[in-house]
Amino acid sequence: MVESRIERHLVEGVKKLGGMCLKFTSPGTPGVPDRLIITAEGRIIFAELKTETGRLAKIQRYTIGEMQKRGADVRVVKGLDEVKQLLAEIGGGLNAV
């Protein structure tokens, strides 16, 4: 499955749960995650999306590690099954897919 389809599924699922799933870019800071999720309860999760076989670039590993060291909730989400798992976690088990 292509990454754009995985991303679309995440965006639609988060919206169904009452949250926001924003495209995240940070000019001048390479390797930031693809999406910024703000749940209906105000929880913030950064999500880097990959296909089932996709790999993080070295700069992505570094940037994600630096974010996590500072307490950020950063997830690497591989494939549709992991998107569904994240949506289930966000929704408290509600079916958003």
BALOBA-1460 file (C-alpha; in Angstrom, 3 decimals):
// residues 97
<rec num="1" residu="m" x="0.000" y="0.000" z="0.000"/>
<rec num="2" residu="v" x="1.296" y="3.474" z="-0.836"/>
<rec num="3" residu="e" x="2.077" y="5.951" z="1.925"/>
<rec num="4" residu="s" x="-0.513" y="8.495" z="0.710"/>
<rec num="5" residu="r" x="-3.321" y="5.968" z="1.241"/>
<rec num="6" residu="i" x="-2.061" y="5.146" z="4.729"/>
<rec num="7" residu="e" x="-1.890" y="8.861" z="5.508"/>
<rec num="8" residu="r" x="-5.422" y="9.468" z="4.225"/>
<rec num="9" residu="h" x="-6.749" y="6.657" z="6.431"/>
<rec num="10" residu="l" x="-5.079" y="8.213" z="9.485"/>
<rec num="11" residu="v" x="-6.394" y="11.704" z="8.729"/>
<rec num="12" residu="e" x="-9.964" y="10.498" z="8.193"/>
<rec num="13" residu="g" x="-9.873" y="8.260" z="11.270"/>
<rec num="14" residu="v" x="-8.604" y="11.002" z="13.576"/>
<rec num="15" residu="k" x="-11.299" y="13.378" z="12.278"/>
<rec num="16" residu="k" x="-14.003" y="10.762" z="12.959"/>
<rec num="17" residu="l" x="-12.762" y="10.637" z="16.547"/>
<rec num="18" residu="g" x="-13.158" y="14.414" z="16.883"/>
<rec num="19" residu="g" x="-9.470" y="15.227" z="16.570"/>
<rec num="20" residu="m" x="-7.256" y="17.037" z="14.123"/>
<rec num="21" residu="c" x="-4.518" y="15.498" z="11.985"/>
<rec num="22" residu="l" x="-2.374" y="18.296" z="10.609"/>
<rec num="23" residu="k" x="0.358" y="18.046" z="7.999"/>
<rec num="24" residu="f" x="3.497" y="18.957" z="9.906"/>
<rec num="25" residu="t" x="6.434" y="20.760" z="8.341"/>
<rec num="26" residu="s" x="9.221" y="22.645" z="10.022"/>
<rec num="27" residu="p" x="11.282" y="24.696" z="7.579"/>
<rec num="28" residu="g" x="14.926" y="24.513" z="8.492"/>
<rec num="29" residu="t" x="14.508" y="21.332" z="10.564"/>
<rec num="30" residu="p" x="14.790" y="18.203" z="8.456"/>
<rec num="31" residu="g" x="13.414" y="14.854" z="9.545"/>
<rec num="32" residu="v" x="10.312" y="15.998" z="11.405"/>
<rec num="33" residu="p" x="7.329" y="13.591" z="11.481"/>
<rec num="34" residu="d" x="4.648" y="13.798" z="8.776"/>
<rec num="35" residu="r" x="1.616" y="14.466" z="10.946"/>
<rec num="36" residu="l" x="0.676" y="16.290" z="14.126"/>
<rec num="37" residu="i" x="-2.347" y="14.697" z="15.783"/>
<rec num="38" residu="i" x="-4.388" y="16.612" z="18.337"/>
<rec num="39" residu="t" x="-6.976" y="14.328" z="19.888"/>
<rec num="40" residu="a" x="-10.432" y="15.446" z="20.990"/>
<rec num="41" residu="e" x="-9.051" y="15.451" z="24.558"/>
<rec num="42" residu="g" x="-6.071" y="17.652" z="23.626"/>
<rec num="43" residu="r" x="-3.409" y="14.957" z="23.552"/>
<rec num="44" residu="i" x="-0.628" y="15.654" z="21.047"/>
<rec num="45" residu="i" x="1.023" y="12.871" z="19.034"/>
<rec num="46" residu="f" x="3.557" y="13.274" z="16.248"/>
<rec num="47" residu="a" x="3.290" y="10.516" z="13.636"/>
<rec num="48" residu="e" x="5.808" y="9.511" z="10.992"/>
<rec num="49" residu="l" x="4.053" y="7.331" z="8.433"/>
<rec num="50" residu="k" x="5.715" y="4.593" z="6.428"/>
<rec num="51" residu="t" x="4.628" y="1.694" z="4.282"/>
<rec num="52" residu="e" x="4.998" y="-1.762" z="5.822"/>
<rec num="53" residu="t" x="8.509" y="-1.989" z="4.378"/>
<rec num="54" residu="g" x="9.455" y="1.680" z="4.653"/>
<rec num="55" residu="r" x="12.494" y="2.762" z="6.656"/>
<rec num="56" residu="l" x="13.405" y="5.927" z="8.477"/>
<rec num="57" residu="a" x="16.183" y="8.040" z="7.016"/>
<rec num="58" residu="k" x="19.117" y="8.760" z="9.312"/>
<rec num="59" residu="i" x="17.971" y="12.369" z="9.831"/>
<rec num="60" residu="q" x="14.460" y="11.157" z="10.725"/>
<rec num="61" residu="r" x="15.857" y="8.766" z="13.343"/>
<rec num="62" residu="y" x="17.925" y="11.601" z="14.801"/>
<rec num="63" residu="t" x="15.109" y="14.177" z="14.883"/>
<rec num="64" residu="i" x="12.567" y="11.723" z="16.297"/>
<rec num="65" residu="g" x="15.078" y="10.686" z="18.962"/>
<rec num="66" residu="e" x="15.689" y="14.312" z="19.944"/>
<rec num="67" residu="m" x="11.933" y="14.930" z="20.192"/>
<rec num="68" residu="q" x="11.438" y="11.816" z="22.330"/>
<rec num="69" residu="k" x="14.305" y="12.789" z="24.650"/>
<rec num="70" residu="r" x="12.301" y="15.921" z="25.416"/>
<rec num="71" residu="g" x="9.177" y="13.971" z="26.237"/>
<rec num="72" residu="a" x="7.302" y="14.246" z="22.922"/>
<rec num="73" residu="d" x="4.970" y="11.405" z="21.983"/>
<rec num="74" residu="v" x="6.384" y="10.470" z="18.574"/>
<rec num="75" residu="r" x="5.224" y="7.351" z="16.744"/>
<rec num="76" residu="v" x="6.552" y="5.622" z="13.665"/>
<rec num="77" residu="v" x="3.443" y="4.071" z="12.122"/>
<rec num="78" residu="k" x="4.054" y="1.389" z="9.494"/>
<rec num="79" residu="g" x="1.170" y="0.329" z="7.322"/>
<rec num="80" residu="l" x="-2.584" y="0.271" z="7.654"/>
<rec num="81" residu="d" x="-2.671" y="-2.191" z="10.562"/>
<rec num="82" residu="e" x="-0.560" y="0.120" z="12.739"/>
<rec num="83" residu="v" x="-2.746" y="3.083" z="11.747"/>
<rec num="84" residu="k" x="-5.767" y="1.109" z="12.943"/>
<rec num="85" residu="q" x="-3.997" y="0.304" z="16.224"/>
<rec num="86" residu="l" x="-3.163" y="3.981" z="16.785"/>
<rec num="87" residu="l" x="-6.750" y="4.999" z="16.040"/>
<rec num="88" residu="a" x="-8.036" y="2.391" z="18.492"/>
<rec num="89" residu="e" x="-5.680" y="3.791" z="21.149"/>
<rec num="90" residu="i" x="-6.759" y="7.378" z="20.461"/>
<rec num="91" residu="g" x="-10.423" y="6.424" z="20.466"/>
<rec num="92" residu="g" x="-10.203" y="4.358" z="23.614"/>
<rec num="93" residu="g" x="-11.195" y="1.267" z="21.667"/>
<rec num="94" residu="l" x="-13.864" y="2.992" z="19.583"/>
<rec num="95" residu="n" x="-13.945" y="1.867" z="15.976"/>
<rec num="96" residu="a" x="-12.874" y="4.832" z="13.820"/>
<rec num="97" residu="v" x="-11.997" y="2.843" z="10.734"/>
